[in-house]
């Protein structure tokens, strides 16, 4: 990482602080402190996440952080830097011993081990995390859990359309319905779009 520009080094330091708050501290306030005033997080396969500081805080506090299995492993494979973006590729491993409402809403703990590739696309604004798009192959996960025929397999069908709205809308200009999980069921939430247009 010695060839990174000072700008990229600042982005990386913020991203590392953010993931430390999530996976080590498990502190939603510390995670949110690394983000902009109007961030969003979108887990593409199940359509879960939050838009705006209140929604993102609630997503971290009530869905994501309490539902990280004790043996959860996140191994970085690669990092790619853009002007204001980091794309990181991981291998994820865990034993499905908890209700994981952020990732597997409605799927009761199976006790099975899972291993899969996850990709995070992280956009920065003024040195802070503006949004996260989290991708993984849900079919691979559900197959390893023995529940590939679960309705969750189709939960991300509308995620492409939702992501296009998030990526195309100007700051604070649009809201749209997204499927998110509460407790162990899928429920509807209004997300207020906060993203600028995504650059390719």
N, C-alpha and C positions, 0 to 999 in steps of 0.2 A: 504493500500500500504506500510505499515511499514516493511513487510517481503521481500521487493524487495532488490536485491543486488545493490551495487553502480553502476554497469554496467547497470542494468535495470532502475535504477533511472535516469541515464543520458539519456538513450533512451526515457523514458517517458517525461522528461523535454523537449527534442528536439521535440518530437511529439506534445506536448502541445503548444510549441512555433510555430510550423508549422501550426497547426489548428487555432491558434489565428491570425496568419498572414492572413489565408484564410478567416475566417468567421467573424472576428472582424475588423481587419485592412483592409482587402480586398486589400492587397498589394502584387503583384507578386514578387517583389524584396525581400521583407522580407521572403516570403515563400521559395524562391529559396535559400536564405542564409542558410537555415537549411538543405540543400540537398548537396549531393556529387557533384563532378565535372562533372559527366556523368549520371544523374538520368533519370528515366522514370516514367511516370504515365499512367496507362491503365485502362480505365473504360470498363469492360468486355461486358455488354449488348449491348451498341451501337458501341463499337469498337473505341471510341474516346480517345484522350490523346496526349502524346508527348514523344519523346525519345531524350535525350541530352538537355543541358541547354537552348539552343535557342528555341527548340520546346516546352519544358515544360514551359518556360517563356511565350511564345506566347499562349499556351493553357490556362494558368492561366489568362493572361492579356486580351485576346480577346474572349475566349469562356466561361470559368468557372466563374470567379469572376463577370463579368458584368451581368451574367445570374442567379444569386442567388435571388430568390424571396424575397421580403421584410419580409414576415412572415415565412421564412425558419427556422425550428426547427430541431436540431440535438441532440438527447438524447442518451447518452451512456448507454448500457445495461451491457456490460462485456468487460474485457480486458484479453487477454491471452498472456503470455510472453514466447518466446523461447530464444535461445542463442543470436541471433541478429535480433529478429523479434517481432513485436507486432501485434496481431490480435484483432481488436476492432469491437464489434457489436453495431449498433445504431438503433434507430427508427427515421425515417425522416418524417417530416410533412411540407407541404407547400400548398399554393394556386397557381395554374398554371396561373399566370398573365403575364409571360414573355416568350419570345422565349428562351428556354433552350437548346442552341446548343450543349452543352457538354453531355446532358442527353437525350434530346428528339429532335434531329435534324429533321427538317421538319414538326414538329407538332406545329401548331399555338396555341397560348394561348387559353385555354378552360374556364378559370375561375373556374375550379373545384378544390376541395380539394383532396389531396393525402396523404396517410399514408402507409409506407412500411418499411421493415427491410433492412438495408444496412450493409455490412461487408467490412472493410478495412484491407488488409494484407500489412504490412509496413516492409520493409527490411532495416536494418541499416548497414552502413560500417563506421568504425572509428568514431562512435558517430553521424553520419549524416544520413538522409533519402536517401537511394539508389534507392528504387522504391516503388511504391504503386500499388496494384491490388485492384480495387474497384468493388464489386459484389452487385447486387440487382436483384430482380425478375421483369424484364421489363413487363411481362404479367400482373402482379398485378398492376403496375403503369398504363399501357395503358388501362386496364379494368376500372379503376377508372376514367380515363379521357374520357371514351366512344369511344376510337379509337383503339380497339384491332385488327381491321383488317388493320391498317396502315402498310405500308411496313417496318417501323421501327421494327415491331415485329420480323422480320427475320434478322435484321441488325447484330446481334451477332453470326450468324451461323458460321462465320469464326474465331471467337475470340479464340476458343480452339486451333486451329492450330497456330494462331499468338502467343498465350501465351506459347505454347510448344517451339516455336522458341526463344522467349525471354528468357525462362528459361534454355534452353539447350546451347545457344551460349556463347562462351567465350567473355570476355570484348572486345567490339569494332570489333568483327570478322565478323559480318553478318548484312545485312540490308534486310528488307522485306516490302511488301506493306501492309498497314493497312488502313481501312476505317475510316476517320475522318470527322468531320463536319466543314464547313466554312459557315458563315452566316446561312441560313436556308436550306441548301442542303448538301447531302452527297458527298464528294469528296475524291480522292485518294491521299495518302501521303506516301512517303518513310520514314520508321522508321529505324534508325540505332540501332541495338540491342546492349545493354550495360550490360546485366545481366549475373551473374554467375549462375550455376545450382542451382535450387531451392531444398532445402532439405525438406524432408517430416517429 
